């Protein structure tokens, strides 16, 4: 009997050690997540102060040359003026793409704003970029969540909206947010094309990469991630994470 008691004690100690190691691993991942978001902010600023300003300068020069050619040649279209027009068009298109990218990945002052304000900003941004409405339903009072939770829910919602718009051709989204015990629950539903979850997860499609990214973020926080979808019946993503 004593041997059985010792064995049980050893198992408890081993289990406690594993749990401590898991928690240390999650804490390390949460710190990496915060550092990564700060690095994204720095990169966005570098892009704005570097390539974006250079493109603006190049466009200004081309606009000047275009006006001079117009005064010299009147309304006649020459080979040079056509090339300049095409170059201006390409640069303007590239600048718009960079602006869209910067808008999507610019960190929205995570540390200063609360979770609802952060998600509301993302919803407005998505509506402006796509023209598709998003309904954000916050039920009851929400606790003050930790910074890693705030960052992860923002990025997960961003990915969910993007995936269903690009791959599921959804033109409306419903987001539900509420507290349940010691957890925050977020559900993102659409009535888009839907898909075969098992098939997609077994391939290397872009949506699969996005799903794995969401799952990994939830795993870092010790939460649960579930996605339900069928072709023609839309998709629902459900995330449950501890609010601390």
NUKOLMI-563683 format. One record per residue: residue in one letter; x, y, z of N, C-alpha, C in turn. Coordinates in nm, 4 decimals. Example, Ala and Ser with C-alpha at 12.3 -4.5 7.8 and 13.67 -1.06 7.14 Angstrom:
KETOR residu       nX       nY       nZ      caX      caY      caZ       cX       cY       cZ
KETOR      A   1.3190  -0.5690   0.7800   1.2300  -0.4500   0.7800   1.3200  -0.3300   0.7800
KETOR      S   1.2850  -0.2250   0.7080   1.3670  -0.1060   0.7140   1.2900   0.0030   0.7870
end
This chain:
KETOR residu       nX       nY       nZ      caX      caY      caZ       cX       cY       cZ
KETOR      X   0.0821  -0.1208   0.0000   0.0000   0.0000   0.0000   0.0860   0.1265   0.0000
KETOR      X   0.1949   0.1183   0.0761   0.2853   0.2335   0.0813   0.3413   0.2632  -0.0564
KETOR      X   0.3719   0.1522  -0.1291   0.4257   0.1707  -0.2640   0.3259   0.2398  -0.3543
KETOR      X   0.1974   0.2054  -0.3383   0.0925   0.2693  -0.4188   0.0833   0.4177  -0.3856
KETOR      X   0.0942   0.4508  -0.2552   0.0886   0.5903  -0.2136   0.2040   0.6707  -0.2704
KETOR      X   0.3234   0.6119  -0.2688   0.4405   0.6787  -0.3257   0.4227   0.7015  -0.4751
KETOR      X   0.3666   0.5995  -0.5429   0.3451   0.6101  -0.6875   0.2470   0.7222  -0.7198
KETOR      X   0.1408   0.7325  -0.6416   0.0441   0.8392  -0.6634   0.1067   0.9760  -0.6415
KETOR      X   0.1889   0.9849  -0.5364   0.2572   1.1107  -0.5085   0.3499   1.1482  -0.6220
KETOR      X   0.4232   1.0500  -0.6751   0.5132   1.0751  -0.7870   0.4358   1.1251  -0.9089
KETOR      X   0.3193   1.0639  -0.9315   0.2374   1.1055  -1.0461   0.1889   1.2494  -1.0283
KETOR      X   0.1477   1.2834  -0.9042   0.1033   1.4202  -0.8781   0.2164   1.5199  -0.8994
KETOR      X   0.3341   1.4856  -0.8510   0.4499   1.5736  -0.8683   0.4832   1.5899  -1.0161
KETOR      X   0.4819   1.4779  -1.0887   0.5122   1.4824  -1.2324   0.4096   1.5668  -1.3069
KETOR      X   0.2810   1.5493  -1.2720   0.1750   1.6280  -1.3355   0.1921   1.7765  -1.3068
KETOR      X   0.2241   1.8110  -1.1823   0.2448   1.9506  -1.1441   0.3619   2.0114  -1.2202
KETOR      X   0.4677   1.9323  -1.2362   0.5851   1.9821  -1.3089   0.5508   2.0089  -1.4551
KETOR      X   0.4741   1.9180  -1.5155   0.4335   1.9359  -1.6553   0.3471   2.0607  -1.6695
KETOR      X   0.2526   2.0804  -1.5743   0.1659   2.1975  -1.5797   0.2460   2.3262  -1.5648
KETOR      X   0.3457   2.3240  -1.4763   0.4307   2.4417  -1.4588   0.5098   2.4709  -1.5856
KETOR      X   0.5600   2.3641  -1.6479   0.6348   2.3818  -1.7715   0.5442   2.4366  -1.8818
KETOR      X   0.4198   2.3847  -1.8886   0.3256   2.4330  -1.9892   0.2939   2.5805  -1.9673
KETOR      X   0.2747   2.6194  -1.8408   0.2428   2.7583  -1.8116   0.3608   2.8491  -1.8443
KETOR      X   0.4820   2.8038  -1.8126   0.6011   2.8835  -1.8474   0.6130   2.8980  -1.9982
KETOR      X   0.5813   2.7895  -2.0699   0.5866   2.7939  -2.2158   0.4849   2.8927  -2.2711
KETOR      X   0.3616   2.8905  -2.2147   0.2587   2.9833  -2.2609   0.2962   3.1271  -2.2281
KETOR      X   0.3536   3.1479  -2.1084   0.3937   3.2830  -2.0709   0.5031   3.3350  -2.1632
KETOR      X   0.5952   3.2478  -2.1989   0.7006   3.2854  -2.2930   0.6413   3.3212  -2.4289
KETOR      X   0.5430   3.2432  -2.4724   0.4787   3.2698  -2.6013   0.4023   3.4012  -2.5972
KETOR      X   0.3383   3.4314  -2.4840   0.2647   3.5576  -2.4718   0.3601   3.6767  -2.4804
KETOR      X   0.4767   3.6635  -2.4202   0.5746   3.7729  -2.4282   0.6240   3.7900  -2.5717
KETOR      X   0.6464   3.6784  -2.6389   0.6891   3.6845  -2.7789   0.5831   3.7521  -2.8630
KETOR      X   0.4555   3.7229  -2.8325   0.3443   3.7831  -2.9050   0.3460   3.9344  -2.8907
KETOR      X   0.3673   3.9846  -2.7696   0.3727   4.1289  -2.7474   0.4900   4.1913  -2.8220
KETOR      X   0.6042   4.1252  -2.8169   0.7225   4.1759  -2.8868   0.6980   4.1798  -3.0370
KETOR      X   0.6325   4.0744  -3.0888   0.6044   4.0675  -3.2324   0.5138   4.1820  -3.2755
KETOR      X   0.4129   4.2157  -3.1937   0.3228   4.3252  -3.2291   0.3971   4.4588  -3.2295
KETOR      X   0.4866   4.4778  -3.1341   0.5663   4.6011  -3.1336   0.6552   4.6071  -3.2582
KETOR      X   0.7084   4.4909  -3.2977   0.7928   4.4872  -3.4169   0.7116   4.5187  -3.5418
KETOR      X   0.5875   4.4703  -3.5469   0.4996   4.5032  -3.6598   0.4795   4.6544  -3.6668
KETOR      X   0.4580   4.7162  -3.5510   0.4417   4.8613  -3.5485   0.5642   4.9343  -3.6014
KETOR      X   0.6808   4.8855  -3.5637   0.8050   4.9487  -3.6116   0.8198   4.9330  -3.7620
KETOR      X   0.7873   4.8147  -3.8135   0.7980   4.7892  -3.9571   0.7028   4.8797  -4.0350
KETOR      X   0.5782   4.8926  -3.9847   0.4804   4.9786  -4.0508   0.5310   5.1224  -4.0561
KETOR      X   0.5892   5.1698  -3.9455   0.6431   5.3055  -3.9421   0.7582   5.3209  -4.0409
KETOR      X   0.8453   5.2198  -4.0484   0.9572   5.2244  -4.1436   0.9063   5.2278  -4.2874
KETOR      X   0.8012   5.1513  -4.3158   0.7443   5.1510  -4.4514   0.6890   5.2896  -4.4852
KETOR      X   0.6195   5.3504  -4.3871   0.5617   5.4824  -4.4104   0.6693   5.5878  -4.4328
KETOR      X   0.7742   5.5825  -4.3516   0.8780   5.6852  -4.3600   0.9787   5.6584  -4.4720
KETOR      X   0.9805   5.5355  -4.5255   1.0755   5.5013  -4.6315   1.0108   5.4860  -4.7675
KETOR      X   0.9680   5.3651  -4.8051   0.9124   5.3395  -4.9389   0.7945   5.4288  -4.9751
KETOR      X   0.7033   5.4538  -4.8812   0.5863   5.5360  -4.9135   0.6286   5.6774  -4.9521
KETOR      X   0.7192   5.7351  -4.8747   0.7651   5.8704  -4.9065   0.8416   5.8739  -5.0387
KETOR      X   0.9173   5.7682  -5.0672   0.9907   5.7620  -5.1940   0.8951   5.7522  -5.3140
KETOR      X   0.7885   5.6756  -5.2976   0.6899   5.6646  -5.4059   0.6211   5.7989  -5.4286
KETOR      X   0.5876   5.8682  -5.3185   0.5287   6.0020  -5.3314   0.6218   6.0951  -5.4092
KETOR      X   0.7504   6.0900  -5.3749   0.8478   6.1763  -5.4419   0.8585   6.1423  -5.5902
KETOR      X   0.8608   6.0126  -5.6228   0.8685   5.9698  -5.7624   0.7449   6.0140  -5.8401
KETOR      X   0.6275   6.0022  -5.7771   0.5045   6.0457  -5.8426   0.5064   6.1961  -5.8689
KETOR      X   0.5554   6.2720  -5.7737   0.5630   6.4171  -5.7910   0.6497   6.4533  -5.9108
KETOR      X   0.7635   6.3847  -5.9229   0.8519   6.4097  -6.0373   0.7834   6.3741  -6.1689
KETOR      X   0.7149   6.2614  -6.1714   0.6465   6.2186  -6.2945   0.5316   6.3124  -6.3302
KETOR      X   0.4612   6.3634  -6.2291   0.3537   6.4586  -6.2554   0.4091   6.5837  -6.3224
KETOR      X   0.5254   6.6300  -6.2741   0.5881   6.7490  -6.3317   0.6276   6.7250  -6.4767
KETOR      X   0.6902   6.6081  -6.5034   0.7304   6.5753  -6.6410   0.6082   6.5631  -6.7301
KETOR      X   0.5014   6.5037  -6.6782   0.3789   6.4866  -6.7567   0.3202   6.6223  -6.7965
KETOR      X   0.3187   6.7166  -6.7030   0.2656   6.8508  -6.7325   0.3523   6.9219  -6.8359
KETOR      X   0.4847   6.9080  -6.8234   0.5744   6.9733  -6.9199   0.5544   6.9163  -7.0601
KETOR      X   0.5435   6.7842  -7.0698   0.5188   6.7219  -7.2003   0.3849   6.7662  -7.2573
KETOR      X   0.2866   6.7831  -7.1692   0.1559   6.8291  -7.2158   0.1632   6.9685  -7.2743
KETOR      X   0.2406   7.0567  -7.2092   0.2543   7.1937  -7.2617   0.3323   7.1932  -7.3928
KETOR      X   0.4315   7.1040  -7.4037   0.5155   7.0986  -7.5232   0.4426   7.0360  -7.6415
KETOR      X   0.3733   6.9261  -7.6172   0.3104   6.8504  -7.7273   0.1605   6.8754  -7.7414
KETOR      X   0.1072   6.9621  -7.6565  -0.0372   6.9833  -7.6620  -0.1094   6.8580  -7.6148
KETOR      X  -0.2109   6.8173  -7.6876  -0.2876   6.6974  -7.6516  -0.2392   6.5734  -7.7266
KETOR      X  -0.1314   6.5888  -7.8034  -0.0803   6.4746  -7.8803  -0.0188   6.3708  -7.7865
KETOR      X  -0.0551   6.2439  -7.8072  -0.0031   6.1345  -7.7259   0.1246   6.0814  -7.7888
KETOR      X   0.2361   6.0946  -7.7186   0.3634   6.0440  -7.7687   0.3996   5.9162  -7.6924
KETOR      X   0.5029   5.8472  -7.7418   0.5480   5.7257  -7.6750   0.5957   5.7561  -7.5340
KETOR      X   0.6663   5.8701  -7.5198   0.7168   5.9069  -7.3878   0.6037   5.9387  -7.2905
KETOR      X   0.5044   6.0144  -7.3369   0.3936   6.0512  -7.2484   0.3110   5.9287  -7.2086
KETOR      X   0.2991   5.8317  -7.3006   0.2263   5.7094  -7.2706   0.3004   5.6279  -7.1647
KETOR      X   0.4306   5.6194  -7.1763   0.5093   5.5464  -7.0763   0.4994   5.6130  -6.9393
KETOR      X   0.5030   5.7449  -6.9379   0.4912   5.8169  -6.8113   0.3531   5.7935  -6.7503
KETOR      X   0.2498   5.7962  -6.8347   0.1144   5.7729  -6.7843   0.1024   5.6345  -6.7220
KETOR      X   0.1608   5.5336  -6.7864   0.1571   5.3972  -6.7336   0.2364   5.3855  -6.6036
KETOR      X   0.3511   5.4543  -6.6004   0.4335   5.4508  -6.4786   0.3587   5.5135  -6.3618
KETOR      X   0.2917   5.6254  -6.3866   0.2131   5.6911  -6.2818   0.1024   5.5989  -6.2331
KETOR      X   0.0360   5.5314  -6.3252  -0.0730   5.4401  -6.2895  -0.0221   5.3254  -6.2026
KETOR      X   0.0926   5.2683  -6.2390   0.1501   5.1584  -6.1622   0.1893   5.2030  -6.0214
KETOR      X   0.2508   5.3204  -6.0111   0.2924   5.3708  -5.8805   0.1718   5.4037  -5.7929
KETOR      X   0.0682   5.4616  -5.8517  -0.0515   5.4929  -5.7748  -0.1180   5.3653  -5.7238
KETOR      X  -0.1228   5.2618  -5.8089  -0.1805   5.1341  -5.7684  -0.0987   5.0713  -5.6546
KETOR      X   0.0324   5.0760  -5.6670   0.1194   5.0199  -5.5625   0.1015   5.0951  -5.4312
KETOR      X   0.0891   5.2271  -5.4390   0.0715   5.3079  -5.3190  -0.0595   5.2733  -5.2483
KETOR      X  -0.1651   5.2525  -5.3254  -0.2934   5.2143  -5.2660  -0.2850   5.0777  -5.1991
KETOR      X  -0.2130   4.9838  -5.2607  -0.1969   4.8512  -5.2009  -0.1187   4.8599  -5.0690
KETOR      X  -0.0141   4.9413  -5.0669   0.0656   4.9582  -4.9454  -0.0190   5.0216  -4.8358
KETOR      X  -0.1006   5.1191  -4.8716  -0.1875   5.1828  -4.7730  -0.2849   5.0811  -4.7126
KETOR      X  -0.3409   4.9959  -4.7991  -0.4327   4.8927  -4.7504  -0.3615   4.7978  -4.6551
KETOR      X  -0.2405   4.7563  -4.6915  -0.1612   4.6676  -4.6063  -0.1312   4.7330  -4.4725
KETOR      X  -0.0908   4.8600  -4.4766  -0.0575   4.9307  -4.3537  -0.1794   4.9462  -4.2649
KETOR      X  -0.2947   4.9719  -4.3276  -0.4171   4.9857  -4.2501  -0.4560   4.8567  -4.1818
KETOR      X  -0.4307   4.7444  -4.2494  -0.4694   4.6141  -4.1946  -0.3788   4.5707  -4.0797
KETOR      X  -0.2511   4.6076  -4.0860  -0.1562   4.5549  -3.9875  -0.1028   4.6583  -3.8898
KETOR      X  -0.1499   4.7832  -3.9009  -0.1049   4.8827  -3.8042  -0.1618   4.8494  -3.6665
KETOR      X  -0.0792   4.8302  -3.5642  -0.1304   4.7993  -3.4297  -0.2187   4.9127  -3.3784
KETOR      X  -0.3412   4.8844  -3.3357  -0.4367   4.9897  -3.2969  -0.4243   5.0329  -3.1509
KETOR      X  -0.3056   5.0685  -3.1052  -0.2842   5.1152  -2.9685  -0.3437   5.0172  -2.8680
KETOR      X  -0.2992   4.8936  -2.8765  -0.3525   4.7871  -2.7916  -0.3454   4.8200  -2.6429
KETOR      X  -0.2362   4.8796  -2.6003  -0.2152   4.9015  -2.4574  -0.3078   5.0088  -2.4019
KETOR      X  -0.3463   5.1070  -2.4832  -0.4242   5.2203  -2.4332  -0.5747   5.1979  -2.4466
KETOR      X  -0.6186   5.1256  -2.5477  -0.7609   5.1099  -2.5737  -0.8127   4.9765  -2.5191
KETOR      X  -0.9405   4.9745  -2.4790  -0.9965   4.8501  -2.4264  -1.0366   4.7572  -2.5409
KETOR      X  -1.0759   4.6352  -2.5061  -1.1033   4.5322  -2.6071  -1.2145   4.5740  -2.7024
KETOR      X  -1.3239   4.6268  -2.6501  -1.4365   4.6638  -2.7364  -1.3957   4.7727  -2.8354
KETOR      X  -1.3226   4.8735  -2.7874  -1.2791   4.9826  -2.8755  -1.1875   4.9305  -2.9855
KETOR      X  -1.0984   4.8387  -2.9500  -1.0060   4.7806  -3.0478  -1.0821   4.7040  -3.1555
KETOR      X  -1.1785   4.6203  -3.1133  -1.2550   4.5406  -3.2098  -1.3486   4.6280  -3.2929
KETOR      X  -1.4067   4.7313  -3.2326  -1.4924   4.8241  -3.3077  -1.4124   4.8931  -3.4182
KETOR      X  -1.2887   4.9303  -3.3863  -1.2037   4.9928  -3.4875  -1.1765   4.8993  -3.6039
KETOR      X  -1.1542   4.7704  -3.5728  -1.1303   4.6718  -3.6774  -1.2547   4.6523  -3.7640
KETOR      X  -1.3720   4.6489  -3.7011  -1.4976   4.6333  -3.7747  -1.5173   4.7495  -3.8720
KETOR      X  -1.4952   4.8718  -3.8239  -1.5092   4.9901  -3.9102  -1.4107   4.9834  -4.0264
KETOR      X  -1.2888   4.9445  -3.9971  -1.1865   4.9330  -4.1010  -1.2273   4.8312  -4.2066
KETOR      X  -1.2769   4.7151  -4.1631  -1.3186   4.6110  -4.2576  -1.4338   4.6604  -4.3445
KETOR      X  -1.5292   4.7299  -4.2845  -1.6432   4.7813  -4.3609  -1.5986   4.8837  -4.4651
KETOR      X  -1.5030   4.9680  -4.4280  -1.4539   5.0690  -4.5213  -1.3771   5.0064  -4.6368
KETOR      X  -1.2991   4.9016  -4.6086  -1.2173   4.8387  -4.7121  -1.3001   4.7517  -4.8065
KETOR      X  -1.4040   4.6860  -4.7540  -1.4794   4.5898  -4.8344  -1.6191   4.6361  -4.8740
KETOR      X  -1.6737   4.7306  -4.7981  -1.8113   4.7718  -4.8235  -1.9134   4.6757  -4.7644
KETOR      X  -1.8670   4.5753  -4.6911  -1.9559   4.4748  -4.6314  -1.9824   4.5074  -4.4838
KETOR      X  -2.1085   4.5023  -4.4410  -2.1406   4.5345  -4.3019  -2.1000   4.4239  -4.2052
KETOR      X  -2.0639   4.4644  -4.0853  -2.0300   4.3711  -3.9776  -2.1104   4.4098  -3.8539
KETOR      X  -2.1861   4.3167  -3.7999  -2.2628   4.3409  -3.6782  -2.1827   4.2932  -3.5577
KETOR      X  -2.1513   4.3853  -3.4658  -2.0778   4.3509  -3.3443  -2.1736   4.3569  -3.2259
KETOR      X  -2.2022   4.2424  -3.1668  -2.2961   4.2312  -3.0561  -2.2185   4.1954  -2.9290
KETOR      X  -2.2091   4.2911  -2.8362  -2.1409   4.2689  -2.7084  -2.2483   4.2485  -2.6022
KETOR      X  -2.2533   4.1303  -2.5444  -2.3570   4.0980  -2.4472  -2.3018   4.1057  -2.3040
KETOR      X  -2.3651   4.1880  -2.2254  -2.3235   4.2014  -2.0866  -2.1941   4.2791  -2.0717
KETOR      X  -2.1452   4.2847  -1.9491  -2.0207   4.3551  -1.9207  -1.9016   4.2629  -1.9433
KETOR      X  -1.7963   4.3184  -1.9972  -1.6742   4.2414  -2.0187  -1.5687   4.2830  -1.9174
KETOR      X  -1.4905   4.1881  -1.8674  -1.3806   4.2230  -1.7763  -1.2667   4.2902  -1.8531
KETOR      X  -1.1768   4.3509  -1.7807  -1.0577   4.4089  -1.8428  -0.9617   4.2957  -1.8757
KETOR      X  -0.9418   4.2719  -2.0032  -0.8602   4.1576  -2.0445  -0.7132   4.1967  -2.0499
KETOR      X  -0.6273   4.0963  -2.0430  -0.4830   4.1193  -2.0505  -0.4435   4.1560  -2.1931
KETOR      X  -0.3267   4.2152  -2.2070  -0.2794   4.2600  -2.3379  -0.2676   4.1453  -2.4390
KETOR      X  -0.2109   4.0293  -2.4037  -0.2024   3.9200  -2.5013  -0.3402   3.8742  -2.5510
KETOR      X  -0.4408   3.8737  -2.4622  -0.5760   3.8353  -2.5022  -0.6329   3.9367  -2.6007
KETOR      X  -0.6115   4.0639  -2.5712  -0.6606   4.1707  -2.6579  -0.5993   4.1600  -2.7975
KETOR      X  -0.4687   4.1394  -2.8022  -0.3987   4.1274  -2.9302  -0.4494   4.0068  -3.0077
KETOR      X  -0.4634   3.8933  -2.9401  -0.5017   3.7695  -3.0081  -0.6442   3.7758  -3.0613
KETOR      X  -0.7379   3.8273  -2.9822  -0.8762   3.8369  -3.0301  -0.8864   3.9315  -3.1490
KETOR      X  -0.8091   4.0379  -3.1470  -0.8074   4.1312  -3.2603  -0.7572   4.0615  -3.3871
KETOR      X  -0.6429   3.9931  -3.3766  -0.5847   3.9281  -3.4939  -0.6712   3.8114  -3.5426
KETOR      X  -0.7337   3.7403  -3.4496  -0.8209   3.6290  -3.4892  -0.9425   3.6819  -3.5639
KETOR      X  -1.0045   3.7883  -3.5134  -1.1189   3.8477  -3.5827  -1.0776   3.9014  -3.7190
KETOR      X  -0.9618   3.9646  -3.7241  -0.9106   4.0163  -3.8510  -0.8953   3.9048  -3.9538
KETOR      X  -0.8384   3.7925  -3.9119  -0.8174   3.6794  -4.0016  -0.9502   3.6159  -4.0417
KETOR      X  -1.0431   3.6038  -3.9456  -1.1730   3.5429  -3.9746  -1.2506   3.6257  -4.0770
KETOR      X  -1.2528   3.7567  -4.0602  -1.3227   3.8441  -4.1546  -1.2581   3.8385  -4.2923
KETOR      X  -1.1260   3.8405  -4.2944  -1.0541   3.8373  -4.4213  -1.0760   3.7060  -4.4949
KETOR      X  -1.0660   3.5939  -4.4224  -1.0832   3.4627  -4.4854  -1.2217   3.4458  -4.5456
KETOR      X  -1.3255   3.4813  -4.4688  -1.4609   3.4586  -4.5180  -1.4959   3.5522  -4.6327
KETOR      X  -1.4320   3.6690  -4.6377  -1.4560   3.7608  -4.7484  -1.3847   3.7139  -4.8751
KETOR      X  -1.2587   3.6765  -4.8615  -1.1799   3.6367  -4.9785  -1.2153   3.4974  -5.0285
KETOR      X  -1.2280   3.4030  -4.9368  -1.2491   3.2638  -4.9779  -1.3970   3.2231  -4.9769
KETOR      X  -1.4736   3.2784  -4.8834  -1.6147   3.2400  -4.8729  -1.7096   3.3372  -4.9389
KETOR      X  -1.6545   3.4505  -4.9904  -1.7346   3.5517  -5.0595  -1.8519   3.5993  -4.9741
KETOR      X  -1.8315   3.6058  -4.8438  -1.9362   3.6528  -4.7530  -1.9494   3.8044  -4.7650
KETOR      X  -2.0739   3.8543  -4.7634  -2.0970   3.9985  -4.7733  -2.1550   4.0569  -4.6452
KETOR      X  -2.1611   3.9761  -4.5391  -2.2052   4.0242  -4.4091  -2.1510   3.9312  -4.3011
KETOR      X  -2.1141   3.9900  -4.1872  -2.0612   3.9109  -4.0761  -2.1322   3.9491  -3.9470
KETOR      X  -2.1490   3.8523  -3.8598  -2.2056   3.8764  -3.7276  -2.1041   3.8326  -3.6232
KETOR      X  -2.0627   3.9249  -3.5377  -1.9629   3.8968  -3.4338  -2.0312   3.9072  -3.2973
KETOR      X  -2.0188   3.8026  -3.2190  -2.0774   3.7982  -3.0848  -1.9651   3.7887  -2.9827
KETOR      X  -1.9730   3.8729  -2.8790  -1.8673   3.8781  -2.7782  -1.9317   3.8822  -2.6404
KETOR      X  -1.8884   3.7921  -2.5512  -1.9432   3.7921  -2.4158  -1.8481   3.7190  -2.3203
KETOR      X  -1.8700   3.7425  -2.1897  -1.7902   3.6764  -2.0870  -1.8666   3.5551  -2.0360
KETOR      X  -1.7917   3.4505  -2.0076  -1.8513   3.3267  -1.9558  -1.7565   3.2700  -1.8515
KETOR      X  -1.7912   3.2879  -1.7235  -1.7010   3.2444  -1.6178  -1.5717   3.3240  -1.6223
KETOR      X  -1.4591   3.2550  -1.6288  -1.3287   3.3205  -1.6353  -1.2775   3.3348  -1.7786
KETOR      X  -1.3685   3.3257  -1.8749  -1.3273   3.3271  -2.0147  -1.4030   3.4326  -2.0947
KETOR      X  -1.3427   3.4706  -2.2069  -1.4058   3.5561  -2.3068  -1.4403   3.4678  -2.4261
KETOR      X  -1.5637   3.4796  -2.4746  -1.6074   3.4012  -2.5896  -1.6309   3.4964  -2.7072
KETOR      X  -1.5767   3.4619  -2.8220  -1.5990   3.5385  -2.9444  -1.6430   3.4437  -3.0552
KETOR      X  -1.7553   3.4742  -3.1176  -1.8062   3.3956  -3.2294  -1.8175   3.4857  -3.3515
KETOR      X  -1.7674   3.4361  -3.4646  -1.7728   3.5106  -3.5907  -1.8463   3.4240  -3.6916
KETOR      X  -1.9642   3.4692  -3.7346  -2.0470   3.3889  -3.8246  -2.0736   3.4634  -3.9552
KETOR      X  -2.0849   3.3883  -4.0635  -2.1215   3.4453  -4.1929  -2.2111   3.3477  -4.2677
KETOR      X  -2.2725   3.3960  -4.3742  -2.3573   3.3127  -4.4589  -2.2958   3.2998  -4.5975
KETOR      X  -2.1631   3.2894  -4.5998  -2.0910   3.2776  -4.7262  -2.0977   3.1380  -4.7853
KETOR      X  -2.0008   3.1080  -4.8712  -2.0007   2.9806  -4.9431  -1.9820   2.8608  -4.8512
KETOR      X  -1.9098   2.8800  -4.7400  -1.8784   2.7664  -4.6545  -1.7765   2.6756  -4.7207
KETOR      X  -1.7303   2.5738  -4.6489  -1.6303   2.4825  -4.7051  -1.6261   2.3545  -4.6240
KETOR      X  -1.5576   2.2565  -4.6787  -1.5370   2.1287  -4.6106  -1.4162   2.1448  -4.5178
KETOR      X  -1.4399   2.1551  -4.3885  -1.3329   2.1833  -4.2926  -1.2240   2.0767  -4.2970
KETOR      X  -1.2621   1.9492  -4.2985  -1.1644   1.8409  -4.2996  -1.0754   1.8449  -4.4213
KETOR      X  -1.1347   1.8714  -4.5372  -1.0552   1.8750  -4.6606  -0.9581   1.9913  -4.6602
KETOR      X  -1.0060   2.1079  -4.6186  -0.9204   2.2269  -4.6186  -0.8042   2.2110  -4.5217
KETOR      X  -0.8300   2.1561  -4.4040  -0.7240   2.1403  -4.3049  -0.6191   2.0390  -4.3480
KETOR      X  -0.6524   1.9547  -4.4453  -0.5564   1.8548  -4.4929  -0.4783   1.9033  -4.6140
KETOR      X  -0.5030   2.0281  -4.6580  -0.4335   2.0837  -4.7734  -0.3464   2.2004  -4.7299
KETOR      X  -0.2806   2.2636  -4.8259  -0.1955   2.3791  -4.7996  -0.2591   2.5066  -4.8529
KETOR      X  -0.3915   2.5105  -4.8613  -0.4592   2.6290  -4.9109  -0.4376   2.7459  -4.8159
KETOR      X  -0.4538   2.8692  -4.8723  -0.4319   2.9886  -4.7922  -0.5214   2.9954  -4.6710
KETOR      X  -0.6476   2.9537  -4.6863  -0.7394   2.9577  -4.5731  -0.6938   2.8628  -4.4636
KETOR      X  -0.6300   2.7521  -4.5019  -0.5790   2.6559  -4.4028  -0.4706   2.7208  -4.3176
KETOR      X  -0.3820   2.7958  -4.3814  -0.2756   2.8648  -4.3086  -0.3366   2.9643  -4.2099
KETOR      X  -0.4423   3.0346  -4.2534  -0.5079   3.1294  -4.1652  -0.5729   3.0620  -4.0464
KETOR      X  -0.6361   2.9470  -4.0692  -0.7000   2.8726  -3.9599  -0.5967   2.8249  -3.8588
KETOR      X  -0.4848   2.7764  -3.9080  -0.3801   2.7288  -3.8170  -0.3240   2.8444  -3.7342
KETOR      X  -0.3122   2.9619  -3.7964  -0.2643   3.0786  -3.7228  -0.3585   3.1153  -3.6098
KETOR      X  -0.4891   3.1102  -3.6364  -0.5872   3.1390  -3.5322  -0.5797   3.0351  -3.4206
KETOR      X  -0.5694   2.9092  -3.4599  -0.5633   2.8009  -3.3618  -0.4394   2.8156  -3.2720
KETOR      X  -0.3269   2.8537  -3.3319  -0.2035   2.8681  -3.2553  -0.2132   2.9837  -3.1554
KETOR      X  -0.2752   3.0938  -3.1976  -0.2911   3.2075  -3.1066  -0.3760   3.1686  -2.9856
KETOR      X  -0.4844   3.0945  -3.0118  -0.5705   3.0501  -2.9026  -0.4952   2.9532  -2.8113
KETOR      X  -0.4143   2.8651  -2.8711  -0.3375   2.7691  -2.7934  -0.2388   2.8366  -2.7002
KETOR      X  -0.1786   2.9457  -2.7445  -0.0841   3.0199  -2.6611  -0.1526   3.0695  -2.5341
KETOR      X  -0.2806   3.1025  -2.5450  -0.3540   3.1567  -2.4312  -0.4198   3.0479  -2.3469
KETOR      X  -0.4050   2.9226  -2.3884  -0.4667   2.8135  -2.3141  -0.6170   2.8058  -2.3336
KETOR      X  -0.6653   2.8499  -2.4507  -0.8080   2.8485  -2.4795  -0.8466   2.7401  -2.5764
KETOR      X  -0.9688   2.7513  -2.6314  -1.0181   2.6522  -2.7270  -1.0649   2.7219  -2.8544
KETOR      X  -1.0485   2.6527  -2.9660  -1.0826   2.7066  -3.0974  -1.1662   2.6036  -3.1715
KETOR      X  -1.2783   2.6497  -3.2277  -1.3647   2.5579  -3.3013  -1.4182   2.6278  -3.4249
KETOR      X  -1.4241   2.5547  -3.5345  -1.4802   2.6103  -3.6575  -1.5785   2.5111  -3.7164
KETOR      X  -1.6965   2.5594  -3.7490  -1.7981   2.4753  -3.8118  -1.8379   2.5380  -3.9441
KETOR      X  -1.8412   2.4567  -4.0485  -1.8732   2.5068  -4.1813  -1.9133   2.3919  -4.2719
KETOR      X  -2.0024   2.4213  -4.3657  -2.0397   2.3257  -4.4693  -2.0610   2.4024  -4.5991
KETOR      X  -2.0260   2.3421  -4.7126  -2.0454   2.4104  -4.8402  -2.1891   2.4604  -4.8563
KETOR      X  -2.2017   2.5904  -4.8836  -2.3320   2.6506  -4.9048  -2.4043   2.6928  -4.7786
KETOR      X  -2.3483   2.6654  -4.6611  -2.4181   2.6937  -4.5351  -2.3427   2.7904  -4.4446
KETOR      X  -2.2412   2.8556  -4.4977  -2.1694   2.9541  -4.4179  -2.0707   2.8932  -4.3203
KETOR      X  -2.0109   2.9808  -4.2395  -1.9046   2.9392  -4.1474  -1.9198   3.0116  -4.0138
KETOR      X  -1.8887   2.9405  -3.9052  -1.8862   3.0013  -3.7724  -1.7564   2.9642  -3.7025
KETOR      X  -1.6845   3.0649  -3.6569  -1.5618   3.0461  -3.5802  -1.5925   3.0803  -3.4351
KETOR      X  -1.5577   2.9914  -3.3438  -1.5831   3.0145  -3.2004  -1.4520   3.0031  -3.1231
KETOR      X  -1.4221   3.1072  -3.0482  -1.2988   3.1143  -2.9715  -1.3322   3.1364  -2.8240
KETOR      X  -1.2734   3.0586  -2.7368  -1.2905   3.0752  -2.5929  -1.1520   3.0852  -2.5301
KETOR      X  -1.1221   3.1989  -2.4649  -0.9904   3.2183  -2.4047  -1.0038   3.2757  -2.2640
KETOR      X  -0.9153   3.2376  -2.1724  -0.9155   3.2997  -2.0391  -0.8900   3.4490  -2.0539
KETOR      X  -0.9653   3.5326  -1.9789  -0.9482   3.6758  -1.9983  -0.8223   3.7310  -1.9329
KETOR      X  -0.7562   3.6503  -1.8496  -0.6274   3.6911  -1.7925  -0.5215   3.5943  -1.8409
end
